[in-house]
Amino acid sequence: MTTGQTAHAVIEAAAAETGLDVPVTAPSRSLEPALGARIRALRRQHDLSVSDLAGAAGISTGMLSKIENGQISPSLSTLHSIAVALSTPVSSLFATFEERQDCSYVPAGQGGVIERRGTKAGHIYQLLGHMLGGDVVVEPFLIELKDDAAPYSGAQNAGTEFIYMLSGEIVYRHGSRTHHLKPGDAMLFDSGALHGPETLVKRPITYLSVIIYPRSAS
């Protein structure tokens, strides 16, 4: 890779370093504004003026202004100089652009299906999406309790959980309390406490479950 390469050429290396699957052929109207906004945000975090950062990076204030406004695609050498002046890796300059590209699309009925056995027999979990980056993991499931499903209120996991009833009725336990849930009802709770459907009142039963927890806990 040569120092004359533009931001489009270096995005692949930045993606590889951060571990995200980022398209390298993204149009400039997406990359340059995101890159400029990121540099501006970092400059302000360091309490630097445009002239301060431009001077430290060895570029003109006019060029830095154009970069921050997304008007030009800077070379790798220019990005390296800016990153050094900001005491940050070059890859971090692409963070905003990379985050916007992290997208999961699951067509209807094609989510990853897990059919629970043992004490959770008859519980079918369909994973509706998965994000690759970020500090927080979000796992959205469509849960179906079949006719042969057994109640199970002994689930316990890190983070926070949100459930939204779609069909049927259940008595859902969270810790020492129970809640009678019908279609349209919702719960948001600390999933570190024992929880789950304690009584299956009316079937068929389906509900959305979204579990959120720090990636370090995964």
C-alpha positions in Angstrom: 0.0 0.0 0.0 1.5 3.3 -1.0 1.1 6.7 0.7 -0.7 8.1 -2.3 -3.7 5.8 -1.8 -7.0 7.5 -0.9 -9.4 6.7 1.9 -11.3 4.2 -0.3 -8.1 2.2 -0.7 -7.3 2.1 3.0 -10.8 1.2 4.2 -10.1 -2.5 3.6 -7.1 -2.4 5.9 -9.0 -0.6 8.5 -11.9 -3.1 8.3 -9.4 -6.0 8.7 -7.8 -4.4 11.7 -11.2 -3.9 13.5 -12.7 -7.2 12.4 -15.8 -5.7 10.7 -17.1 -6.8 7.4 -17.1 -3.4 5.6 -17.6 -3.0 1.8 -14.6 -1.5 0.2 -16.5 -0.2 -2.8 -18.8 2.1 -0.8 -19.6 5.3 -2.6 -17.6 8.4 -1.6 -20.7 10.3 -0.6 -20.9 7.8 2.3 -17.2 7.4 3.2 -15.9 11.0 3.1 -18.6 12.6 5.2 -18.4 9.9 7.8 -14.6 10.2 7.9 -14.7 13.9 8.1 -17.3 13.9 10.9 -15.1 11.4 12.8 -12.0 13.5 12.5 -13.9 16.7 13.6 -15.3 14.8 16.6 -11.9 13.6 17.7 -10.4 17.1 17.1 -13.0 18.6 19.4 -12.5 15.9 22.0 -8.8 17.0 22.1 -9.9 20.6 22.3 -8.0 21.5 19.2 -8.9 24.2 16.6 -8.7 23.4 12.9 -5.5 25.4 12.7 -4.1 23.5 15.7 -4.7 20.1 14.2 -3.6 21.1 10.7 -0.4 22.5 12.1 0.3 19.3 14.1 -0.5 17.1 11.1 1.6 19.2 8.7 -1.3 20.1 6.3 -3.0 23.3 5.5 -6.1 24.5 7.4 -7.9 24.6 4.0 -7.2 20.9 3.4 -8.3 19.9 6.9 -11.5 21.9 6.5 -12.3 20.1 3.2 -11.6 16.7 4.8 -13.8 17.5 7.8 -16.6 18.6 5.4 -16.3 15.5 3.4 -15.3 17.3 0.2 -12.1 15.4 -0.6 -10.8 11.8 -0.1 -7.4 12.2 1.8 -4.4 10.1 1.0 -3.2 7.4 3.5 -0.1 9.6 4.4 -2.5 12.5 5.2 -4.7 10.2 7.3 -1.6 8.8 9.1 -0.4 12.3 9.9 -3.8 13.3 11.3 -4.1 10.1 13.3 -0.6 10.7 14.8 -1.6 14.3 15.7 -4.7 12.9 17.4 -2.8 10.0 19.1 -5.2 7.5 17.7 -4.8 4.5 15.2 -5.7 5.2 11.6 -8.4 2.5 11.8 -10.3 4.5 14.5 -10.8 7.3 11.9 -13.2 4.9 10.1 -15.1 3.9 13.2 -18.3 5.9 12.3 -18.3 4.6 8.7 -17.8 1.0 9.9 -20.5 1.1 12.5 -23.0 2.3 9.9 -22.2 -0.7 7.7 -22.8 -3.3 10.4 -26.2 -4.5 9.4 -28.0 -7.8 9.7 -30.9 -8.7 7.4 -33.0 -11.8 8.0 -35.8 -12.6 5.5 -39.1 -13.8 7.0 -38.9 -17.4 8.3 -35.2 -17.7 7.6 -33.7 -16.9 11.0 -31.4 -19.4 12.7 -33.7 -21.9 14.5 -32.8 -23.6 17.8 -35.3 -26.1 19.2 -34.7 -26.6 22.9 -34.7 -30.0 24.5 -34.6 -31.3 28.1 -36.3 -29.0 30.5 -37.0 -26.5 27.7 -38.5 -29.1 25.3 -40.9 -27.5 22.8 -39.3 -24.1 23.1 -38.3 -22.9 19.6 -36.0 -19.9 19.3 -35.5 -18.2 16.0 -32.6 -15.7 15.9 -33.6 -12.7 13.9 -30.3 -10.8 13.6 -26.7 -10.5 14.8 -24.4 -7.5 14.9 -20.7 -8.0 14.3 -19.2 -4.9 16.1 -19.7 -2.6 19.0 -19.4 -3.0 22.8 -22.9 -4.3 23.2 -24.4 -7.6 21.9 -28.1 -7.5 20.9 -29.8 -10.8 20.3 -33.4 -10.6 19.0 -35.3 -13.9 19.1 -38.8 -15.0 18.0 -39.8 -17.6 20.6 -42.6 -20.1 19.9 -43.9 -22.5 22.6 -45.4 -25.5 20.9 -48.3 -27.7 22.2 -45.8 -30.0 23.9 -43.8 -27.2 25.5 -43.1 -27.5 29.2 -43.0 -24.4 31.5 -39.5 -23.2 32.4 -38.7 -20.3 34.7 -35.1 -21.1 35.4 -33.4 -19.1 32.7 -30.6 -16.8 33.8 -28.1 -14.8 31.7 -26.1 -11.6 31.7 -27.6 -8.2 30.7 -31.1 -6.9 30.1 -34.0 -8.6 28.4 -37.1 -7.2 26.7 -40.1 -9.4 25.7 -43.2 -8.6 23.7 -46.2 -10.9 23.5 -47.5 -11.7 20.0 -50.0 -14.5 20.7 -51.3 -16.7 23.5 -51.1 -16.1 27.2 -48.4 -17.0 29.8 -47.6 -16.3 33.4 -44.0 -15.1 33.3 -41.9 -15.3 36.3 -39.0 -12.8 37.1 -37.3 -13.4 40.4 -40.0 -13.5 43.1 -42.8 -11.9 41.0 -45.0 -13.2 38.2 -46.8 -11.4 35.4 -49.8 -12.5 33.4 -48.9 -11.6 29.8 -51.3 -11.3 26.9 -50.8 -10.1 23.3 -49.4 -6.6 23.3 -48.0 -6.8 26.8 -44.3 -6.1 27.3 -41.6 -6.6 30.0 -38.1 -5.1 30.4 -36.0 -6.7 33.1 -32.6 -7.6 34.5 -32.0 -11.1 33.0 -29.5 -11.9 35.8 -32.5 -13.0 37.9 -34.2 -16.3 37.3 -37.0 -15.9 34.8 -39.2 -17.6 32.2 -42.7 -18.8 31.4 -44.0 -20.5 34.5 -47.5 -21.3 33.3 -48.6 -21.7 29.7 -52.2 -20.4 29.9 -53.3 -20.2 26.3 -51.6 -21.7 23.2 -50.2 -21.1 20.6 -47.7 -18.8 22.3 -45.2 -16.6 20.5 -43.3 -13.6 21.7 -40.3 -11.5 20.9 -37.3 -11.7 23.2 -34.4 -9.2 22.9 -31.4 -9.8 25.0 -28.8 -7.1 25.5 -25.5 -7.6 27.2 -21.8 -6.3 27.1 -19.8 -8.1 24.4 -17.2 -8.9 27.1 -19.7 -11.1 28.8 -20.4 -13.1 25.6 
